[in-house]
Amino acid sequence: MSQMTAVNTISIEKGRAQEVADRFAKPKSVHTFPGFVRMEVWMKENIEDHDELHICTTWEDEKYFKDWLKSRENDKAHGQSAQKPETSEEAKSNPILGAKLSTYVTLVQHLPAVEV
């Protein structure tokens, strides 16, 4: 088993990154899912035409991440369960321009030294 990290890179309308980041401020169902290690939200700096967030979740093993993707909790977290279609007004107010998911396997990790 090897830890892995999933990174969801989200392109956002310029000036609206904090609005999207705030959606991740409160823990949701992923935080209690088996194999979940941590979540971090990063904002890429110095992009001129849009903002960019990286939602990084680390898992004990890829199996847990795949289970999360298939889970009912994932559907709920992303609003896919019995949700009415967006109105044209709601779609216009959505600051997200696009997203891309990448996964990485941890090959080397250094933690802070423990003093004895």
PAMIBA-803962 format. One record per residue (C-alpha): residue in three letters; x, y, z. Coordinates in Angstrom, 3 decimals, decimal comma. Layout:
<recs>
resn;u;v;w
Ala;X;Y;Z .
...
</recs>
This chain:
<recs>
resn;u;v;w
Met;0,000;0,000;0,000 .
Ser;1,186;3,473;-0,849 .
Gln;-0,374;6,824;0,018 .
Met;-1,796;8,791;-2,863 .
Thr;-3,047;12,321;-3,352 .
Ala;-5,851;13,429;-5,638 .
Val;-5,636;17,014;-6,870 .
Asn;-8,718;18,673;-8,320 .
Thr;-7,512;21,782;-10,185 .
Ile;-10,368;24,268;-10,496 .
Ser;-10,231;27,292;-12,816 .
Ile;-12,292;30,173;-11,435 .
Glu;-13,331;33,619;-12,593 .
Lys;-10,717;36,183;-11,576 .
Gly;-11,300;37,553;-8,085 .
Arg;-13,668;34,779;-6,954 .
Ala;-11,253;32,128;-5,606 .
Gln;-12,045;32,828;-1,952 .
Glu;-15,762;32,380;-2,659 .
Val;-15,071;28,852;-3,945 .
Ala;-12,457;28,090;-1,255 .
Asp;-15,037;28,941;1,416 .
Arg;-17,090;25,955;0,204 .
Phe;-14,318;23,695;1,560 .
Ala;-13,830;25,467;4,901 .
Lys;-16,272;23,270;6,816 .
Pro;-15,556;19,505;6,972 .
Lys;-17,936;17,339;4,966 .
Ser;-18,490;13,604;4,545 .
Val;-15,097;13,007;2,909 .
His;-13,397;13,763;6,224 .
Thr;-14,994;10,699;7,837 .
Phe;-14,505;8,356;4,865 .
Pro;-12,292;5,274;5,438 .
Gly;-8,714;5,838;4,274 .
Phe;-8,950;9,642;4,237 .
Val;-5,760;11,284;5,582 .
Arg;-6,143;15,020;4,955 .
Met;-7,461;17,776;2,705 .
Glu;-5,681;20,978;1,708 .
Val;-6,912;23,824;-0,472 .
Trp;-4,185;25,705;-2,323 .
Met;-4,487;28,832;-4,453 .
Lys;-2,048;29,271;-7,318 .
Glu;-0,555;32,752;-7,400 .
Asn;0,240;35,128;-10,243 .
Ile;-2,250;34,032;-12,898 .
Glu;-3,470;37,038;-14,863 .
Asp;-6,730;35,939;-16,511 .
His;-8,326;33,636;-13,905 .
Asp;-7,904;32,212;-10,398 .
Glu;-6,931;28,621;-9,721 .
Leu;-7,539;26,415;-6,691 .
His;-6,070;22,998;-6,052 .
Ile;-8,207;20,809;-3,786 .
Cys;-5,798;18,137;-2,547 .
Thr;-6,997;15,041;-0,712 .
Thr;-4,505;12,478;0,566 .
Trp;-5,541;8,864;1,044 .
Glu;-3,938;5,851;2,736 .
Asp;-4,170;3,999;-0,581 .
Glu;-5,684;4,474;-4,046 .
Lys;-8,373;1,890;-3,229 .
Tyr;-9,922;4,258;-0,653 .
Phe;-9,970;7,137;-3,114 .
Lys;-11,671;4,982;-5,759 .
Asp;-14,217;3,882;-3,155 .
Trp;-14,850;7,554;-2,336 .
Leu;-15,391;8,394;-5,996 .
Lys;-17,991;5,647;-6,274 .
Ser;-19,645;6,463;-2,994 .
Arg;-23,017;7,944;-2,367 .
Glu;-21,346;10,540;-0,128 .
Asn;-19,404;11,807;-3,137 .
Asp;-22,620;12,273;-5,082 .
Lys;-24,134;14,242;-2,204 .
Ala;-21,013;16,342;-1,694 .
His;-21,101;17,360;-5,333 .
Gly;-24,860;17,952;-5,461 .
Gln;-25,634;15,134;-7,885 .
Ser;-28,383;13,401;-5,894 .
Ala;-31,901;14,424;-6,855 .
Gln;-30,888;18,005;-7,577 .
Lys;-32,946;20,137;-9,915 .
Pro;-31,121;21,472;-12,995 .
Glu;-29,458;24,876;-12,656 .
Thr;-31,451;27,816;-13,889 .
Ser;-29,740;30,033;-16,451 .
Glu;-29,334;32,695;-13,728 .
Glu;-27,614;30,204;-11,378 .
Ala;-25,333;29,034;-14,181 .
Lys;-24,313;32,638;-14,879 .
Ser;-23,413;33,210;-11,218 .
Asn;-21,278;30,053;-10,978 .
Pro;-17,632;31,237;-10,846 .
Ile;-16,151;27,846;-11,831 .
Leu;-14,797;27,804;-15,379 .
Gly;-13,574;24,201;-15,408 .
Ala;-11,854;21,457;-13,434 .
Lys;-9,304;18,695;-13,953 .
Leu;-8,544;15,754;-11,653 .
Ser;-5,006;14,355;-11,321 .
Thr;-3,732;11,637;-9,003 .
Tyr;-0,258;11,117;-7,560 .
Val;1,365;8,232;-5,695 .
Thr;3,642;9,136;-2,776 .
Leu;7,125;7,766;-3,455 .
Val;9,117;9,672;-0,813 .
Gln;7,929;11,521;2,268 .
His;9,860;13,334;5,009 .
Leu;8,178;14,249;8,267 .
Pro;9,552;16,547;10,979 .
Ala;12,363;14,986;12,977 .
Val;11,394;13,650;16,389 .
Glu;13,695;14,731;19,185 .
Val;14,656;12,028;21,666 .
</recs>
